[in-house]
Amino acid sequence: MSGHSKWHNIQAKKSKNDAKRGKIFTKIGKELIIASKNGGSNPETNAKLRDVIAKAKANNMPQDTITRAIKKGAGELEGVSYEQIIYEGYGPCGVAVIVDVLTDNKNRAAGNIRHAFDKNGGNLGATGCVAWMFQTKGEIVIERKEDMDEDEIMMQALDAGAEDFIPSEEVFEIITAFEEFSSVREKLEEFGYEFISAEVAMIPDNTVDVTIEDSPKIQKLIDALEDDDDVQNVWHNAEFPEEFEG
């Protein structure tokens, strides 16, 4: 599992997220609505809601925005009803792509996702066509700071139940089993760590090495999908070269 993702890919995604802060808040707001609708508005008894709240805080989402979304999901405020749909397909160079959608209009979402694949050299496939190449894992990223002891953080993460610890120059990346994500995140929070990101993700078992020449084509498909208002997450197994800026 080690080395499955590179910090420069996360960093590139984060910088784009920073530039689209309002859209990120909208996406997380949908997750809060779904979590509170399905499991109730009390985070103490709703582990999924606790996870999404942590994700919202990691993205500096205002508390009143978090509270409003939770109330919409619980029916205390009027809101839109969303449905989750997972799309799968292939991008250029045979890169496997999974698209996580929350939408209030299935026909619109399906048309837009298919168009994004077709326009950018990909093919939308049937359910299950690439999901077997991925595992659902928890993924926690902590920014490395000068006063941090790498060995100590690694031991704390592993003792908390993490499966893998991937250090780099900029961050510590911690991978957990899906079932252990909430407890590992909460234990690391108790140690006082703040997260660049903390969420459940689809992690590829193996990656496809992409050339510098092909990288822009694949990134264009990913960007087109991520820019869609119905899309929550895009996961793929492309391994971009270090020099590719995204």
HUTAFEN-V787130 format. One record per pair of residues at least 12 apart in sequence whose ideal C-beta (glycine too) atoms are under 10 Angstrom apart, sorted by sequence separation. I is the first residue (numbers start at 1). J is the second residue. If there is no record, write none. Layout:
BEGIN
I:J ; I:J
END
This chain:
BEGIN
35:47 ; 36:48 ; 37:49 ; 86:98 ; 87:99 ; 101:113 ; 153:165 ; 154:166 ; 162:174 ; 163:175 ; 164:176 ; 176:188 ; 222:234 ; 35:48 ; 36:49 ; 53:66 ; 56:69 ; 86:99 ; 87:100 ; 154:167 ; 162:175 ; 163:176 ; 185:198 ; 221:234 ; 222:235 ; 34:48 ; 35:49 ; 52:66 ; 53:67 ; 56:70 ; 85:99 ; 86:100 ; 87:101 ; 99:113 ; 110:124 ; 151:165 ; 153:167 ; 160:174 ; 162:176 ; 163:177 ; 174:188 ; 184:198 ; 185:199 ; 222:236 ; 34:49 ; 35:50 ; 85:100 ; 86:101 ; 142:157 ; 150:165 ; 157:172 ; 161:176 ; 162:177 ; 221:236 ; 32:48 ; 35:51 ; 36:52 ; 53:69 ; 84:100 ; 85:101 ; 151:167 ; 157:173 ; 158:174 ; 160:176 ; 161:177 ; 172:188 ; 182:198 ; 222:238 ; 31:48 ; 32:49 ; 35:52 ; 36:53 ; 52:69 ; 53:70 ; 84:101 ; 85:102 ; 99:116 ; 140:157 ; 150:167 ; 157:174 ; 163:180 ; 181:198 ; 219:236 ; 221:238 ; 31:49 ; 34:52 ; 35:53 ; 52:70 ; 83:101 ; 84:102 ; 85:103 ; 99:117 ; 154:172 ; 156:174 ; 157:175 ; 161:179 ; 162:180 ; 181:199 ; 182:200 ; 218:236 ; 33:52 ; 82:101 ; 83:102 ; 84:103 ; 97:116 ; 153:172 ; 157:176 ; 161:180 ; 162:181 ; 174:193 ; 181:200 ; 219:238 ; 31:51 ; 32:52 ; 82:102 ; 83:103 ; 97:117 ; 140:160 ; 154:174 ; 160:180 ; 161:181 ; 181:201 ; 218:238 ; 31:52 ; 32:53 ; 49:70 ; 52:73 ; 82:103 ; 83:104 ; 85:106 ; 153:174 ; 163:184 ; 172:193 ; 174:195 ; 219:240 ; 30:52 ; 31:53 ; 80:102 ; 82:104 ; 83:105 ; 87:109 ; 140:162 ; 150:172 ; 161:183 ; 162:184 ; 176:198 ; 178:200 ; 218:240 ; 29:52 ; 32:55 ; 80:103 ; 81:104 ; 82:105 ; 83:106 ; 87:110 ; 138:161 ; 144:167 ; 160:183 ; 161:184 ; 162:185 ; 173:196 ; 178:201 ; 215:238 ; 223:246 ; 28:52 ; 31:55 ; 32:56 ; 46:70 ; 49:73 ; 80:104 ; 85:109 ; 89:113 ; 138:162 ; 144:168 ; 148:172 ; 160:184 ; 171:195 ; 172:196 ; 173:197 ; 174:198 ; 176:200 ; 214:238 ; 215:239 ; 216:240 ; 222:246 ; 28:53 ; 31:56 ; 49:74 ; 79:104 ; 80:105 ; 85:110 ; 89:114 ; 97:122 ; 99:124 ; 138:163 ; 139:164 ; 141:166 ; 142:167 ; 144:169 ; 159:184 ; 160:185 ; 162:187 ; 171:196 ; 215:240 ; 219:244 ; 41:67 ; 83:109 ; 87:113 ; 91:117 ; 97:123 ; 137:163 ; 144:170 ; 158:184 ; 160:186 ; 161:187 ; 162:188 ; 170:196 ; 171:197 ; 175:201 ; 210:236 ; 214:240 ; 215:241 ; 218:244 ; 219:245 ; 28:55 ; 29:56 ; 43:70 ; 87:114 ; 89:116 ; 90:117 ; 95:122 ; 97:124 ; 137:164 ; 139:166 ; 141:168 ; 143:170 ; 144:171 ; 157:184 ; 160:187 ; 210:237 ; 214:241 ; 219:246 ; 27:55 ; 28:56 ; 42:70 ; 85:113 ; 89:117 ; 92:120 ; 93:121 ; 94:122 ; 97:125 ; 143:171 ; 144:172 ; 156:184 ; 159:187 ; 160:188 ; 175:203 ; 208:236 ; 210:238 ; 212:240 ; 213:241 ; 215:243 ; 216:244 ; 28:57 ; 32:61 ; 41:70 ; 87:116 ; 89:118 ; 91:120 ; 92:121 ; 93:122 ; 94:123 ; 96:125 ; 141:170 ; 142:171 ; 143:172 ; 207:236 ; 208:237 ; 209:238 ; 210:239 ; 211:240 ; 212:241 ; 215:244 ; 216:245 ; 28:58 ; 40:70 ; 41:71 ; 87:117 ; 91:121 ; 92:122 ; 141:171 ; 142:172 ; 157:187 ; 160:190 ; 207:237 ; 208:238 ; 209:239 ; 210:240 ; 211:241 ; 212:242 ; 214:244 ; 215:245 ; 216:246 ; 24:55 ; 25:56 ; 28:59 ; 41:72 ; 90:121 ; 91:122 ; 92:123 ; 98:129 ; 140:171 ; 141:172 ; 142:173 ; 156:187 ; 157:188 ; 160:191 ; 202:233 ; 204:235 ; 206:237 ; 207:238 ; 208:239 ; 209:240 ; 210:241 ; 212:243 ; 215:246 ; 24:56 ; 27:59 ; 29:61 ; 41:73 ; 42:74 ; 90:122 ; 91:123 ; 98:130 ; 140:172 ; 141:173 ; 142:174 ; 156:188 ; 201:233 ; 202:234 ; 203:235 ; 204:236 ; 205:237 ; 207:239 ; 209:241 ; 212:244 ; 28:61 ; 32:65 ; 36:69 ; 37:70 ; 40:73 ; 41:74 ; 89:122 ; 90:123 ; 96:129 ; 97:130 ; 98:131 ; 140:173 ; 141:174 ; 200:233 ; 202:235 ; 204:237 ; 206:239 ; 207:240 ; 211:244 ; 25:59 ; 32:66 ; 35:69 ; 36:70 ; 39:73 ; 40:74 ; 41:75 ; 89:123 ; 90:124 ; 96:130 ; 139:173 ; 140:174 ; 156:190 ; 157:191 ; 199:233 ; 201:235 ; 202:236 ; 203:237 ; 204:238 ; 210:244 ; 24:59 ; 25:60 ; 32:67 ; 33:68 ; 34:69 ; 35:70 ; 36:71 ; 37:72 ; 38:73 ; 39:74 ; 41:76 ; 89:124 ; 90:125 ; 95:130 ; 96:131 ; 98:133 ; 139:174 ; 140:175 ; 153:188 ; 156:191 ; 202:237 ; 204:239 ; 24:60 ; 25:61 ; 29:65 ; 32:68 ; 33:69 ; 36:72 ; 37:73 ; 88:124 ; 89:125 ; 96:132 ; 98:134 ; 138:174 ; 139:175 ; 140:176 ; 157:193 ; 24:61 ; 25:62 ; 28:65 ; 29:66 ; 32:69 ; 33:70 ; 36:73 ; 37:74 ; 87:124 ; 88:125 ; 89:126 ; 96:133 ; 138:175 ; 139:176 ; 156:193 ; 21:59 ; 28:66 ; 31:69 ; 32:70 ; 33:71 ; 35:73 ; 36:74 ; 37:75 ; 87:125 ; 88:126 ; 96:134 ; 137:175 ; 138:176 ; 153:191 ; 21:60 ; 26:65 ; 29:68 ; 30:69 ; 32:71 ; 33:72 ; 34:73 ; 36:75 ; 88:127 ; 90:129 ; 137:176 ; 138:177 ; 152:191 ; 164:203 ; 21:61 ; 25:65 ; 29:69 ; 32:72 ; 33:73 ; 36:76 ; 87:127 ; 88:128 ; 89:129 ; 90:130 ; 135:175 ; 137:177 ; 138:178 ; 153:193 ; 18:59 ; 25:66 ; 28:69 ; 29:70 ; 32:73 ; 33:74 ; 86:127 ; 88:129 ; 89:130 ; 136:177 ; 137:178 ; 138:179 ; 140:181 ; 17:59 ; 18:60 ; 30:72 ; 31:73 ; 37:79 ; 85:127 ; 86:128 ; 88:130 ; 135:177 ; 136:178 ; 138:180 ; 139:181 ; 26:69 ; 29:72 ; 30:73 ; 36:79 ; 88:131 ; 135:178 ; 136:179 ; 137:180 ; 138:181 ; 25:69 ; 29:73 ; 33:77 ; 37:81 ; 88:132 ; 137:181 ; 138:182 ; 140:184 ; 14:59 ; 37:82 ; 86:131 ; 88:133 ; 136:181 ; 138:183 ; 140:185 ; 148:193 ; 33:79 ; 88:134 ; 138:184 ; 142:188 ; 33:80 ; 34:81 ; 138:185 ; 33:81 ; 34:82 ; 140:188 ; 30:79 ; 33:82 ; 34:83 ; 140:189 ; 145:194 ; 29:79 ; 30:80 ; 34:84 ; 143:193 ; 31:82 ; 142:193 ; 143:194 ; 30:82 ; 142:194 ; 143:195 ; 31:84 ; 140:193 ; 142:195 ; 143:196 ; 30:84 ; 141:195 ; 142:196 ; 140:195 ; 141:196 ; 142:197 ; 139:195 ; 140:196 ; 141:197 ; 142:198 ; 140:197 ; 141:198 ; 139:197 ; 140:198 ; 141:199 ; 139:198 ; 140:199 ; 138:198 ; 139:199 ; 138:199 ; 139:200 ; 138:200 ; 139:201 ; 137:200 ; 138:201 ; 139:202 ; 136:200 ; 137:201 ; 139:203 ; 136:201 ; 137:202 ; 138:203 ; 135:201 ; 136:202 ; 137:203 ; 134:201 ; 135:202 ; 136:203 ; 34:102 ; 134:202 ; 135:203 ; 31:100 ; 33:102 ; 133:202 ; 134:203 ; 135:204 ; 134:204 ; 135:205 ; 30:101 ; 31:102 ; 131:202 ; 133:204 ; 134:205 ; 30:102 ; 130:202 ; 133:205 ; 134:206 ; 27:100 ; 29:102 ; 30:103 ; 132:205 ; 133:206 ; 30:104 ; 130:204 ; 133:207 ; 27:102 ; 133:208 ; 58:140 ; 58:141 ; 54:140 ; 51:138 ; 121:214 ; 122:217 ; 121:217 ; 122:218 ; 120:217 ; 121:218 ; 120:218 ; 122:220 ; 120:219 ; 121:220 ; 122:221 ; 136:235 ; 100:200 ; 120:220 ; 121:221 ; 122:222 ; 100:201 ; 119:220 ; 120:221 ; 134:235 ; 100:202 ; 119:221 ; 120:222 ; 122:224 ; 134:236 ; 98:201 ; 120:223 ; 122:225 ; 134:237 ; 98:202 ; 116:220 ; 117:221 ; 120:224 ; 131:235 ; 133:237 ; 116:221 ; 119:224 ; 120:225 ; 130:235 ; 96:202 ; 98:204 ; 116:222 ; 130:236 ; 116:223 ; 117:224 ; 130:237 ; 96:204 ; 116:224 ; 117:225 ; 95:204 ; 115:224 ; 116:225 ; 96:206 ; 116:226 ; 96:207 ; 113:224 ; 116:227 ; 95:207 ; 96:208 ; 112:224 ; 113:225 ; 116:228 ; 95:208 ; 112:225 ; 115:228 ; 94:208 ; 93:208 ; 95:210 ; 112:227 ; 113:228 ; 116:231 ; 86:202 ; 93:209 ; 112:228 ; 91:208 ; 93:210 ; 112:229 ; 113:230 ; 92:210 ; 93:211 ; 112:230 ; 113:231 ; 116:234 ; 91:210 ; 95:214 ; 109:228 ; 112:231 ; 108:228 ; 109:229 ; 110:230 ; 93:214 ; 97:218 ; 108:229 ; 109:230 ; 92:214 ; 93:215 ; 95:217 ; 108:230 ; 109:231 ; 91:214 ; 92:215 ; 95:218 ; 99:222 ; 92:216 ; 93:217 ; 97:221 ; 101:225 ; 106:230 ; 92:217 ; 93:218 ; 97:222 ; 100:225 ; 103:228 ; 105:230 ; 91:217 ; 92:218 ; 95:221 ; 99:225 ; 103:229 ; 104:230 ; 14:141 ; 54:181 ; 58:185 ; 91:218 ; 92:219 ; 95:222 ; 99:226 ; 101:228 ; 102:229 ; 103:230 ; 54:182 ; 91:219 ; 92:220 ; 97:225 ; 101:229 ; 102:230 ; 103:231 ; 10:139 ; 91:220 ; 92:221 ; 99:228 ; 101:230 ; 102:231 ; 103:232 ; 11:141 ; 51:181 ; 55:185 ; 91:221 ; 100:230 ; 101:231 ; 102:232 ; 4:135 ; 10:141 ; 51:182 ; 54:185 ; 90:221 ; 91:222 ; 99:230 ; 100:231 ; 101:232 ; 102:233 ; 50:182 ; 54:186 ; 57:189 ; 89:221 ; 99:231 ; 100:232 ; 101:233 ; 4:137 ; 99:232 ; 100:233 ; 101:234 ; 1:135 ; 5:139 ; 7:141 ; 47:181 ; 48:182 ; 51:185 ; 91:225 ; 99:233 ; 100:234 ; 4:139 ; 47:182 ; 50:185 ; 51:186 ; 54:189 ; 98:233 ; 99:234 ; 100:235 ; 1:137 ; 5:141 ; 7:143 ; 47:183 ; 50:186 ; 58:194 ; 59:195 ; 89:225 ; 98:234 ; 99:235 ; 7:144 ; 57:194 ; 58:195 ; 59:196 ; 97:234 ; 98:235 ; 99:236 ; 57:195 ; 58:196 ; 59:197 ; 87:225 ; 97:235 ; 98:236 ; 47:186 ; 58:197 ; 59:198 ; 96:235 ; 97:236 ; 98:237 ; 55:195 ; 58:198 ; 59:199 ; 96:236 ; 97:237 ; 54:195 ; 57:198 ; 58:199 ; 95:236 ; 96:237 ; 97:238 ; 55:197 ; 95:237 ; 96:238 ; 54:197 ; 55:198 ; 91:234 ; 94:237 ; 95:238 ; 54:198 ; 55:199 ; 87:231 ; 94:238 ; 95:239 ; 54:199 ; 55:200 ; 85:230 ; 91:236 ; 93:238 ; 90:236 ; 91:237 ; 92:238 ; 51:198 ; 52:199 ; 83:230 ; 86:233 ; 87:234 ; 88:235 ; 91:238 ; 51:199 ; 52:200 ; 82:230 ; 84:232 ; 51:200 ; 86:235 ; 82:232 ; 48:200 ; 11:168 ; 10:168 ; 7:166 ; 11:170 ; 4:164 ; 6:166 ; 7:167 ; 8:168 ; 10:170 ; 11:171 ; 3:164 ; 5:166 ; 7:168 ; 10:171 ; 1:163 ; 2:164 ; 4:166 ; 6:168 ; 7:169 ; 8:170 ; 1:164 ; 2:165 ; 3:166 ; 5:168 ; 7:170 ; 10:173 ; 2:166 ; 7:171 ; 1:166 ; 2:167 ; 3:168 ; 7:172 ; 7:173 ; 6:173 ; 5:173 ; 31:199 ; 4:173 ; 3:173 ; 5:175 ; 2:173 ; 4:175 ; 28:199 ; 2:175 ; 1:175 ; 17:197 ; 14:196 ; 14:197 ; 13:197 ; 11:196 ; 10:196 ; 10:197 ; 7:196 ; 5:201 ; 5:203 ; 34:232 ; 4:203 ; 5:204 ; 27:226 ; 30:229 ; 4:204 ; 30:230 ; 4:205 ; 6:207 ; 31:232 ; 1:203 ; 4:206 ; 5:207 ; 27:229 ; 30:232 ; 31:233 ; 1:204 ; 4:207 ; 23:226 ; 26:229 ; 27:230 ; 1:205 ; 3:207 ; 23:227 ; 27:231 ; 28:232 ; 27:232 ; 20:226 ; 23:229 ; 26:232 ; 27:233 ; 12:219 ; 16:223 ; 20:227 ; 23:231 ; 13:222 ; 17:226 ; 16:226 ; 16:227 ; 13:226 ; 13:234 ; 9:236 ; 12:240 ; 9:238 ; 9:239 ; 15:245 ; 16:246 ; 9:240 ; 15:246 ; 8:240 ; 12:244 ; 4:237 ; 6:239 ; 8:241 ; 9:242 ; 12:245 ; 13:246 ; 5:239 ; 6:240 ; 8:242 ; 11:245 ; 12:246 ; 4:239 ; 6:241 ; 8:243 ; 9:244 ; 11:246 ; 3:239 ; 6:242 ; 8:244 ; 8:245 ; 9:246 ; 8:246
END
